[in-house]
Amino acid sequence: MNENFTLPASECKDLDEAPVWTVEDFARATHQLGLKPVGKKQKISIALDPDVLAWFKAKAEGRGYQTLINAALREAMQGAEIAETLRRVIREERAAV
């Protein structure tokens, strides 16, 4: 990471009061998604078909393919939750008729 976190003066017009971030500031920072801290990822070992892995690596252009796999799994998980909620609502509506 670049040790120089300051912007040239010409780019700082509106940021005069903004503090300069140090390496320690970045080390303490947490990534948040929807105002909820994102937990640390858990390392696992998983066996994937070669064509599946190649597809994700190609989509990520060699970098961040694991992030794409995680996003695909999250999307599938959320889709399953939505589908189950929809089924429950339909069952309740049918029972009420």
Backbone bond lengths (Angstrom), bond angles and torsions (degrees), N, CA, C in turn:
res aa  C-N    CA-C-N  psi(-1)  N-CA   C-N-CA  omega(-1)  CA-C   N-CA-C  phi
1 M - - - 1.455 - - 1.519 107.99 -
2 N 1.293 115.61 144.83 1.450 121.55 179.08 1.522 109.23 -68.90
3 E 1.325 117.06 129.60 1.461 121.68 -179.11 1.520 112.34 -75.10
4 N 1.330 118.76 -16.57 1.457 122.97 -176.91 1.523 108.98 -95.29
5 F 1.351 116.10 104.74 1.454 120.75 -176.87 1.520 112.61 -101.49
6 T 1.318 118.86 6.29 1.457 120.88 -177.80 1.521 110.29 -91.77
7 L 1.325 115.52 150.71 1.454 121.90 177.18 1.524 109.16 -95.23
8 P 1.324 117.08 152.30 1.466 118.73 174.03 1.528 109.61 -59.43
9 A 1.326 117.20 150.51 1.465 122.11 -175.96 1.520 112.29 -55.19
10 S 1.322 118.32 -34.22 1.456 120.93 -178.24 1.526 111.98 -66.01
11 E 1.329 117.79 -22.60 1.464 121.49 -179.51 1.519 112.63 -97.32
12 C 1.326 118.47 -1.81 1.462 122.51 -173.35 1.522 113.67 -104.28
13 K 1.320 119.52 14.97 1.461 121.83 -174.72 1.529 112.76 -47.23
14 D 1.336 116.84 -51.25 1.457 121.05 -175.31 1.527 112.11 -92.81
15 L 1.309 117.76 1.51 1.456 120.23 -174.84 1.524 112.90 -111.79
16 D 1.329 117.37 20.91 1.452 120.42 -175.64 1.521 112.73 -56.52
17 E 1.328 118.09 -32.01 1.447 120.61 -177.41 1.521 112.88 -95.17
18 A 1.314 117.69 -3.55 1.457 120.80 179.60 1.522 109.95 -73.55
19 P 1.331 117.20 132.00 1.466 118.97 179.68 1.526 111.25 -71.07
20 V 1.308 115.38 154.70 1.460 121.01 175.29 1.518 107.34 -83.44
21 W 1.331 116.56 130.52 1.463 121.33 179.86 1.512 109.61 -80.67
22 T 1.319 115.53 133.53 1.460 120.91 177.31 1.525 109.02 -100.78
23 V 1.315 116.57 172.23 1.464 121.39 176.75 1.530 109.61 -60.12
24 E 1.332 117.12 -37.89 1.469 121.28 179.13 1.534 110.89 -65.58
25 D 1.335 117.19 -38.05 1.467 120.70 176.91 1.518 110.46 -60.17
26 F 1.328 116.55 -46.00 1.456 120.02 179.11 1.521 111.36 -64.60
27 A 1.324 117.95 -35.82 1.463 121.71 -179.86 1.527 111.21 -66.00
28 R 1.336 116.94 -33.36 1.471 121.37 179.95 1.525 112.74 -84.63
29 A 1.307 117.92 -13.97 1.466 121.40 -175.60 1.522 110.74 -67.30
30 T 1.329 115.60 148.85 1.461 120.79 175.57 1.516 108.68 -123.41
31 H 1.315 114.89 143.28 1.462 120.55 177.13 1.521 107.61 -80.73
32 Q 1.323 117.07 134.39 1.455 120.49 179.33 1.512 109.79 -124.51
33 L 1.311 115.46 142.11 1.447 123.05 178.32 1.519 106.72 -124.81
34 G 1.325 117.33 116.44 1.460 120.03 -178.36 1.514 112.19 61.83
35 L 1.320 117.41 36.50 1.462 125.02 179.18 1.524 113.68 65.40
36 K 1.333 117.68 13.67 1.460 121.54 175.03 1.525 107.29 -113.50
37 P 1.338 117.46 130.75 1.465 118.43 178.10 1.528 110.68 -60.41
38 V 1.311 115.65 137.46 1.453 120.90 177.38 1.520 107.61 -87.37
39 G 1.319 116.62 125.67 1.458 120.65 -178.49 1.516 112.05 -69.99
40 K 1.295 114.16 166.14 1.455 119.30 177.32 1.516 108.55 -67.18
41 K 1.308 115.42 145.34 1.452 120.51 179.77 1.522 109.25 -77.40
42 Q 1.307 115.49 150.44 1.455 121.41 179.25 1.518 108.91 -101.01
43 K 1.304 116.40 128.28 1.456 120.59 179.05 1.520 109.41 -78.94
44 I 1.336 115.03 133.64 1.456 121.28 176.76 1.520 108.05 -137.21
45 S 1.287 114.95 170.53 1.454 120.75 173.18 1.521 106.35 -114.71
46 I 1.327 117.00 130.17 1.458 120.78 -176.41 1.524 108.30 -137.85
47 A 1.305 115.89 140.13 1.465 120.76 177.64 1.527 108.39 -100.92
48 L 1.321 116.28 123.29 1.459 122.29 -179.94 1.522 108.95 -119.51
49 D 1.312 115.97 151.14 1.457 119.48 173.92 1.523 108.70 -62.86
50 P 1.331 116.85 142.61 1.468 119.84 -177.67 1.525 113.84 -55.71
51 D 1.339 117.88 -37.53 1.464 119.66 -178.80 1.528 111.62 -70.11
52 V 1.336 117.24 -32.75 1.467 121.05 177.45 1.525 109.50 -66.77
53 L 1.327 116.52 -47.97 1.450 120.85 179.31 1.528 111.04 -61.93
54 A 1.326 116.74 -42.63 1.471 120.97 179.36 1.524 110.64 -62.15
55 W 1.339 117.55 -38.46 1.461 121.26 179.99 1.532 110.59 -63.64
56 F 1.351 117.03 -46.98 1.464 120.22 -179.91 1.527 111.17 -65.22
57 K 1.331 117.02 -40.25 1.467 119.69 178.40 1.522 110.88 -64.58
58 A 1.324 117.17 -38.44 1.467 120.50 178.81 1.527 110.41 -67.09
59 K 1.334 117.07 -42.37 1.467 120.42 178.66 1.525 111.08 -62.20
60 A 1.343 116.60 -36.07 1.465 121.21 -178.18 1.523 111.53 -88.43
61 E 1.306 116.44 -1.51 1.468 121.49 -177.92 1.513 111.45 53.67
62 G 1.346 115.60 40.84 1.460 121.50 174.51 1.507 115.95 87.89
63 R 1.329 118.90 -16.69 1.467 121.35 -179.17 1.518 110.23 -123.79
64 G 1.324 117.04 132.03 1.459 121.54 175.03 1.515 114.73 80.69
65 Y 1.339 117.10 20.46 1.467 118.34 -178.59 1.525 111.24 -65.72
66 Q 1.323 118.43 -31.42 1.459 120.19 178.27 1.532 110.99 -66.57
67 T 1.327 116.25 -34.39 1.464 120.75 176.19 1.524 110.04 -64.04
68 L 1.335 117.16 -39.43 1.465 120.57 177.62 1.518 111.18 -65.78
69 I 1.326 116.98 -40.52 1.465 120.54 177.27 1.521 109.55 -62.29
70 N 1.331 117.58 -44.10 1.463 121.68 178.57 1.526 110.83 -60.57
71 A 1.336 116.96 -43.15 1.470 120.93 179.65 1.520 110.88 -64.27
72 A 1.336 117.77 -39.82 1.463 121.02 178.66 1.525 110.65 -64.85
73 L 1.317 116.87 -41.17 1.472 120.48 178.10 1.526 110.94 -66.39
74 R 1.345 116.61 -39.74 1.472 120.00 178.30 1.524 110.66 -64.27
75 E 1.338 116.37 -41.93 1.463 120.70 178.58 1.526 110.85 -61.69
76 A 1.318 116.90 -41.98 1.467 120.81 177.83 1.528 110.66 -64.58
77 M 1.326 116.24 -40.86 1.464 121.35 179.34 1.534 110.46 -62.80
78 Q 1.329 116.74 -47.13 1.461 120.57 -178.97 1.524 110.88 -67.71
79 G 1.330 116.73 -36.07 1.463 120.46 176.50 1.514 111.80 -62.42
80 A 1.332 116.24 -39.90 1.470 120.64 178.36 1.525 110.43 -65.77
81 E 1.346 117.09 -38.58 1.464 120.65 178.51 1.520 110.42 -65.20
82 I 1.322 117.10 -42.11 1.463 121.16 179.44 1.524 110.23 -65.11
83 A 1.330 116.55 -43.18 1.465 120.40 179.99 1.526 110.80 -62.13
84 E 1.327 118.01 -42.29 1.465 121.17 179.62 1.527 110.62 -66.11
85 T 1.316 118.13 -40.38 1.468 121.54 177.48 1.521 110.30 -62.73
86 L 1.321 116.66 -43.22 1.458 121.06 178.98 1.529 110.96 -62.63
87 R 1.332 117.21 -43.56 1.475 120.49 177.64 1.532 110.98 -60.39
88 R 1.348 116.60 -42.53 1.462 120.63 -179.93 1.520 110.98 -62.95
89 V 1.335 117.31 -43.52 1.464 121.19 -179.75 1.525 110.08 -64.11
90 I 1.312 117.67 -42.30 1.479 120.92 179.13 1.519 110.22 -63.39
91 R 1.341 117.76 -42.83 1.476 120.49 177.72 1.524 110.52 -60.89
92 E 1.342 116.79 -42.97 1.464 120.13 179.98 1.526 111.02 -65.27
93 E 1.312 117.89 -40.02 1.460 121.69 179.44 1.533 110.33 -65.78
94 R 1.319 117.21 -41.99 1.470 120.36 178.65 1.529 111.15 -64.72
95 A 1.326 116.73 -37.98 1.469 120.78 -179.89 1.531 110.93 -68.72
96 A 1.331 117.23 -29.25 1.459 120.94 -177.89 1.527 112.19 -78.50
97 V 1.336 118.19 -16.68 1.465 120.74 -176.63 1.491 111.61 -82.23
